[in-house]
Amino acid sequence: MDNSALQALLATLIARWENEVAEFKRAGDGFSTDDIGKYFSALANEANLRDQDRAWLVFGVDNKTRQVVGTDYRPEHTRLQSLKMQMAEATEPSITLRNIHELAHPDGRVLLLEIPAAPLGIPVAWKGHYYARAGESLTSLGLDKLDEIRRQTGNADWSAQPVPGATLAHLDPAAVAKARESFAMKYANRFAADEVAGWSDAVFLSRAKVTRDGQITRATLLLLGKAEAAHLLSPHPAQMTWKLEGQERAYEHFGLPFLLTSSELYRKIRNIQVRILPDDQLVAVEVAKYDRKIVMEALHNCVAHQDYGRNGRIVVTELPDRLVLENEGSFFEGRPEDYIAGDRTPRRYRNPFLAQAMAELNMIDTMGYGIHEMHVGQARRYFPMPDYDLAEPSAVKMTIHGRVVDPAYSRLLIQKTDLPLEDILALDRVQKRLPVDDGLAKHLRKAGLIEGRKPNFHVSATVAEATDSKAEYIRTRAQGDAHYGKLVMDYLEKFGGATRQEVDDLLLPLLHGSLTEAQKANKISYLLTKMRRGGQIVNTGSDKSPRWEISK
């Protein structure tokens, strides 16, 4: 790559910042080769797990300020290239850097070390130890990730294995009939309903790719098996659990067949109507607390992607304001955010045979659109976006919100029905008090969608929507230093002076509610200091007990 291409690559990596497949270091000339090897192992393994063909270790960028600072690591070309041999000598299997790119950046020399992904089925070790990433931290490669890599080759599809002794008699007739109906609907343009109804069960299950060479598989039993046939899958529990938490507590387990019992579990969820009152309107918008399509898509994704070898169950926890769905096994390919835009198609599945069977029965799609559709569905209902929690490496947790978090966000979606999904996702982060990319924040501010100062952004209508008039909004919205300074000057002119407590009494009720008490106190201190240095006010008291007056 030429210098301009490398600059573009660096800008992209910095914009995405540190994740499991990119690491930034200042890296002086004495940077430890052993540390480089550990990062090599970790980044190669993470790239494999995220279906990336490479990862990046970047020298010459400060990992706190995100600024290019330059590096003097191995300035001699021959010595720099010898790093490839050092990596090959101590990695297992023996692999090395694809390339070492040297960028002449205006702010200093930058090195971009291109690390290949670990080979399929083979984790990469450095000096006998396997490494991984946990956010921005270097850690050992956990057993779950180690097993996931090693299962990539060979006959690893748990769901495709035939079940000894299982026959058509172990299948639930109602589930088979439902499966036949779903298949006929999916392929209505290819097969007449009468034709599908005339097939024998064996022929239908084969054409629907639920059996394998006429044999009952684990996937067949999961989707269509009788409840009493669950023992044939032992020791792998075929179970989903609904759990109610809050003032009332309850639970219920749901076994085979998942094609039917997933709907039974959904019916346990209390799904009331939620009223949202748009701005300047008397008629409320009513939406269901949960959308059936979204919940079933999420639940069926749990079924399709569960790591059944971990002997766990799928758990759906109903809280007063949200649903939390949990399944065993890490997110299999990439990260949830990779699929939100709807333009990425997964190439691999943890249970490919099961996923294919569920797609044939219209339970899921296999094009990666499910996550996209869930986000679009929540936006259409003016609700917060789903959240994914991948903090626990051996499980995936997804939250579906069933209430309004910030009324301004919901009312803004009602008012502006043409907002692109990218803007809605950013606004969702604002209402949840999560960090927002500087570029997106600038765009949202320019569009008049957010107010406030980083990191205390808020949806522009937050206060306006919580009051009854536009005048009240103007009185109560967050103001600038000039506004608060004018209030202080008016107070001092009227009363001759003010203690710090009196200034606090004047300003604290007016500061925006998104600030903590400590942030409000700091803001007032900063304002008084700014006014003192500007020659507007003077402290006639002491440092511990100040008394502020107008400068003569």
Secondary structure by P-SEA (a helix, b strand, c coil): ccaaaaaaaaaaaaaacccccbbbbcccccccaaaaaaaaaaaaaaaaaacccbbbbbcccccccccccccccccccccccaaaaaaaacccccccccbbbbbbccccbbbbbbbbcccccbbbbcccbbbbbcccccccccaaaaaaaaacccccccccccccccccccccaaaaaaaaaaaaaaacccccaaaaaaccaaaaaaaacccccccccaaaaaccccccccccccccccbbbbbbbcccccccccccccccaaaaaaaacbbbbbbbbcccccbbbbbccccaaaaaaaaaaaaaccccccbbbbbbbbcccbbbbbbccccccccccccccccccccccccaaaaaaaaaacccccccaaaaaaaaaaaaaccccbbbbcccccbbbbbbbcccccaaaaaaaaacccccaaaaaaaaaaaacccccaaaaaaaaaaccccccccccccccccccccccaaaaaacccccaaaaaaaaaaaaaacccccaaaaaaaccccccccccaaaaaaaaaaaaaaaaaaccccccccccbbbbbccc
